[in-house]
Amino acid sequence: MKFVLYDWLGLNEYLFTLLNSSLNHGLLSYFFYLISILFKEFVFLIYYAAFVVYQVNNLSAQTYEKYNKVFNKAVEIGSIYSSVMVFYTLIKYTVNFPRPYCSMSNFISINNFAHERCLSSFPSAHTAMAIIVCWWVWPYVNRLGRILLIALVILVGLSRIALAMHYPADIIWSVVISLGICHIAPKISSLGIIQDKILQPIKKFIWQFVKK
C-alpha cells in the first residue's frame, strides 16, 4: 500500500531528486530557505498573536457585530492550528517515515540538520501552515490574491523539497490532510457544549472587560 500511495511506484524519490537538484542554484537556495523559515509552526503563532493583539487593541472602536466576526475567526483559525499540531505530531511519531536527507544518498541542501528529527518526513507541517494561511486569507482577497495564495503554498512545498526535508508525497498528502482539518476543526469548535461552556463565556468576558 505504501509503495502505491506514498512511494508512487518509485516516482516519489525520482521527483524529489529532480526537483531538489533543480531548486538549488545560487541565491535560489537561500530564497527557499527563507520561505521555509517564514512558515515554521512557531512563526505562525507569531502571525496569529499579532492578529489577536491588533484586534484587541482596536476592540473599543468596534461594534459587537464586528467583534463577534473577529472572535469567531480567531477561534476558527486557532482550532485549525491546534488540530493540525496535535494530528501531525501523532502521525509523525507513529508513521516515522525518514526524511530525504537521511534516506537518500544523493541530495543538495543548505539546511543544518543538527536539530532536525530524521523520522518526521510525513506529513509536511510547513505546508500545513501555508494551507492555514491560505484558508485564513482566502475569503478576503480577489481572484489575483487567491492565485498568489496558491502560488505561496506551492513555494512552501518546493522549499521543503529544496532543503531535503520532505518528499513530494509529503507535500501533496499534507495539502489533503490539512484541508480536511480546515473543514472539520471549526465544526468541532462550533458544537453546542463547547460554545456554551467555553467559547461564549470567554467572548462575553473579553467584550465586557474592554468596554468598561
C-alpha positions as a Python dict, from the first residue, in 0.01 Angstrom:
ca = {
    (1, 'M'): (0, 0, 0),
    (2, 'K'): (282, 242, 91),
    (3, 'F'): (456, 166, -237),
    (4, 'V'): (147, 286, -425),
    (5, 'L'): (11, 570, -208),
    (6, 'Y'): (339, 718, -85),
    (7, 'D'): (625, 589, -300),
    (8, 'W'): (411, 629, -613),
    (9, 'L'): (572, 317, -761),
    (10, 'G'): (914, 482, -725),
    (11, 'L'): (812, 816, -873),
    (12, 'N'): (826, 994, -535),
    (13, 'E'): (1204, 959, -499),
    (14, 'Y'): (1258, 1033, -867),
    (15, 'L'): (1062, 1359, -844),
    (16, 'F'): (1246, 1454, -526),
    (17, 'T'): (1586, 1409, -692),
    (18, 'L'): (1475, 1604, -998),
    (19, 'L'): (1326, 1895, -801),
    (20, 'N'): (1594, 1903, -532),
    (21, 'S'): (1874, 1938, -787),
    (22, 'S'): (1678, 2194, -992),
    (23, 'L'): (1591, 2419, -696),
    (24, 'N'): (1941, 2452, -551),
    (25, 'H'): (2125, 2710, -757),
    (26, 'G'): (2295, 3016, -605),
    (27, 'L'): (2056, 3262, -440),
    (28, 'L'): (1758, 3041, -519),
    (29, 'S'): (1865, 2807, -239),
    (30, 'Y'): (1859, 3091, 13),
    (31, 'F'): (1524, 3215, -119),
    (32, 'F'): (1367, 2877, -45),
    (33, 'Y'): (1544, 2866, 292),
    (34, 'L'): (1381, 3200, 383),
    (35, 'I'): (1040, 3082, 263),
    (36, 'S'): (1076, 2775, 483),
    (37, 'I'): (1162, 2982, 791),
    (38, 'L'): (856, 3204, 742),
    (39, 'F'): (627, 2903, 767),
    (40, 'K'): (766, 2727, 1071),
    (41, 'E'): (500, 2624, 1319),
    (42, 'F'): (611, 2870, 1590),
    (43, 'V'): (634, 3154, 1337),
    (44, 'F'): (268, 3100, 1252),
    (45, 'L'): (193, 3157, 1621),
    (46, 'I'): (358, 3499, 1588),
    (47, 'Y'): (127, 3584, 1297),
    (48, 'Y'): (-172, 3464, 1496),
    (49, 'A'): (-70, 3651, 1812),
    (50, 'A'): (-17, 3972, 1611),
    (51, 'F'): (-368, 3936, 1466),
    (52, 'V'): (-522, 3885, 1811),
    (53, 'V'): (-330, 4175, 1972),
    (54, 'Y'): (-422, 4409, 1685),
    (55, 'Q'): (-790, 4319, 1712),
    (56, 'V'): (-793, 4356, 2092),
    (57, 'N'): (-629, 4698, 2069),
    (58, 'N'): (-898, 4809, 1825),
    (59, 'L'): (-1184, 4644, 2009),
    (60, 'S'): (-1307, 4961, 2179),
    (61, 'A'): (-1390, 5111, 1839),
    (62, 'Q'): (-1573, 4802, 1712),
    (63, 'T'): (-1941, 4717, 1718),
    (64, 'Y'): (-2043, 4390, 1881),
    (65, 'E'): (-2130, 4250, 1539),
    (66, 'K'): (-1777, 4318, 1412),
    (67, 'Y'): (-1627, 4183, 1734),
    (68, 'N'): (-1833, 3866, 1702),
    (69, 'K'): (-1698, 3804, 1350),
    (70, 'V'): (-1338, 3866, 1459),
    (71, 'F'): (-1374, 3640, 1764),
    (72, 'N'): (-1524, 3361, 1556),
    (73, 'K'): (-1243, 3390, 1301),
    (74, 'A'): (-980, 3377, 1577),
    (75, 'V'): (-1146, 3066, 1721),
    (76, 'E'): (-1168, 2906, 1377),
    (77, 'I'): (-801, 2958, 1296),
    (78, 'G'): (-694, 2866, 1648),
    (79, 'S'): (-889, 2541, 1637),
    (80, 'I'): (-744, 2453, 1296),
    (81, 'Y'): (-387, 2525, 1408),
    (82, 'S'): (-427, 2328, 1731),
    (83, 'S'): (-582, 2033, 1547),
    (84, 'V'): (-304, 2033, 1287),
    (85, 'M'): (-33, 2038, 1553),
    (86, 'V'): (-187, 1751, 1751),
    (87, 'F'): (-277, 1538, 1448),
    (88, 'Y'): (53, 1594, 1267),
    (89, 'T'): (255, 1514, 1578),
    (90, 'L'): (64, 1188, 1620),
    (91, 'I'): (119, 1094, 1256),
    (92, 'K'): (489, 1186, 1251),
    (93, 'Y'): (568, 986, 1566),
    (94, 'T'): (353, 691, 1458),
    (95, 'V'): (448, 657, 1091),
    (96, 'N'): (816, 756, 1133),
    (97, 'F'): (894, 798, 763),
    (98, 'P'): (1257, 910, 712),
    (99, 'R'): (1331, 1249, 563),
    (100, 'P'): (1520, 1264, 231),
    (101, 'Y'): (1843, 1387, 391),
    (102, 'C'): (1869, 1070, 597),
    (103, 'S'): (1728, 821, 347),
    (104, 'M'): (1880, 944, 19),
    (105, 'S'): (2249, 935, -67),
    (106, 'N'): (2215, 1196, -341),
    (107, 'F'): (2069, 1530, -234),
    (108, 'I'): (2157, 1901, -209),
    (109, 'S'): (2070, 2127, 86),
    (110, 'I'): (2196, 2435, 269),
    (111, 'N'): (1995, 2337, 576),
    (112, 'N'): (2156, 2249, 910),
    (113, 'F'): (2018, 1910, 1011),
    (114, 'A'): (2173, 1905, 1359),
    (115, 'H'): (1844, 1972, 1539),
    (116, 'E'): (1609, 1800, 1296),
    (117, 'R'): (1428, 1473, 1364),
    (118, 'C'): (1515, 1228, 1090),
    (119, 'L'): (1192, 1026, 1108),
    (120, 'S'): (944, 1312, 1059),
    (121, 'S'): (909, 1332, 685),
    (122, 'F'): (536, 1259, 666),
    (123, 'P'): (345, 1486, 655),
    (124, 'S'): (486, 1837, 599),
    (125, 'A'): (385, 2073, 881),
    (126, 'H'): (526, 2374, 692),
    (127, 'T'): (288, 2301, 406),
    (128, 'A'): (5, 2276, 658),
    (129, 'M'): (94, 2622, 792),
    (130, 'A'): (78, 2760, 438),
    (131, 'I'): (-264, 2598, 389),
    (132, 'I'): (-391, 2755, 713),
    (133, 'V'): (-273, 3099, 599),
    (134, 'C'): (-441, 3038, 265),
    (135, 'W'): (-764, 2932, 438),
    (136, 'W'): (-746, 3234, 669),
    (137, 'V'): (-699, 3498, 399),
    (138, 'W'): (-893, 3334, 113),
    (139, 'P'): (-1238, 3495, 183),
    (140, 'Y'): (-1091, 3845, 189),
    (141, 'V'): (-897, 3855, -139),
    (142, 'N'): (-990, 3874, -506),
    (143, 'R'): (-908, 3627, -781),
    (144, 'L'): (-549, 3753, -818),
    (145, 'G'): (-499, 3729, -443),
    (146, 'R'): (-620, 3370, -445),
    (147, 'I'): (-384, 3281, -727),
    (148, 'L'): (-100, 3429, -522),
    (149, 'L'): (-208, 3227, -218),
    (150, 'I'): (-199, 2906, -421),
    (151, 'A'): (145, 3007, -552),
    (152, 'L'): (256, 3061, -191),
    (153, 'V'): (153, 2709, -92),
    (154, 'I'): (345, 2571, -390),
    (155, 'L'): (655, 2774, -297),
    (156, 'V'): (646, 2650, 61),
    (157, 'G'): (619, 2292, -60),
    (158, 'L'): (907, 2340, -302),
    (159, 'S'): (1117, 2497, -26),
    (160, 'R'): (1087, 2181, 182),
    (161, 'I'): (1198, 1969, -111),
    (162, 'A'): (1485, 2210, -185),
    (163, 'L'): (1606, 2174, 174),
    (164, 'A'): (1583, 1791, 153),
    (165, 'M'): (1334, 1788, 439),
    (166, 'H'): (1040, 1633, 255),
    (167, 'Y'): (948, 1425, -45),
    (168, 'P'): (682, 1543, -293),
    (169, 'A'): (438, 1289, -145),
    (170, 'D'): (475, 1455, 198),
    (171, 'I'): (371, 1786, 42),
    (172, 'I'): (74, 1653, -156),
    (173, 'W'): (-66, 1447, 130),
    (174, 'S'): (-15, 1739, 369),
    (175, 'V'): (-233, 1957, 146),
    (176, 'V'): (-506, 1691, 152),
    (177, 'I'): (-485, 1631, 528),
    (178, 'S'): (-466, 1997, 629),
    (179, 'L'): (-759, 2094, 404),
    (180, 'G'): (-958, 1817, 568),
    (181, 'I'): (-870, 1956, 911),
    (182, 'C'): (-964, 2308, 795),
    (183, 'H'): (-1314, 2177, 720),
    (184, 'I'): (-1356, 1956, 1028),
    (185, 'A'): (-1193, 2151, 1317),
    (186, 'P'): (-1428, 2454, 1303),
    (187, 'K'): (-1729, 2219, 1310),
    (188, 'I'): (-1597, 2064, 1630),
    (189, 'S'): (-1537, 2405, 1793),
    (190, 'S'): (-1893, 2507, 1698),
    (191, 'L'): (-2051, 2218, 1890),
    (192, 'G'): (-2308, 2339, 2140),
    (193, 'I'): (-2130, 2218, 2453),
    (194, 'I'): (-1802, 2385, 2353),
    (195, 'Q'): (-1978, 2708, 2257),
    (196, 'D'): (-2197, 2724, 2569),
    (197, 'K'): (-1943, 2612, 2828),
    (198, 'I'): (-1621, 2763, 2694),
    (199, 'L'): (-1630, 3000, 2399),
    (200, 'Q'): (-1938, 3211, 2470),
    (201, 'P'): (-1832, 3293, 2829),
    (202, 'I'): (-1483, 3387, 2704),
    (203, 'K'): (-1628, 3604, 2428),
    (204, 'K'): (-1862, 3779, 2671),
    (205, 'F'): (-1585, 3837, 2927),
    (206, 'I'): (-1347, 3993, 2673),
    (207, 'W'): (-1619, 4221, 2538),
    (208, 'Q'): (-1727, 4341, 2881),
    (209, 'F'): (-1369, 4386, 3002),
    (210, 'V'): (-1266, 4603, 2705),
    (211, 'K'): (-1587, 4805, 2707),
    (212, 'K'): (-1557, 4904, 3074),
}
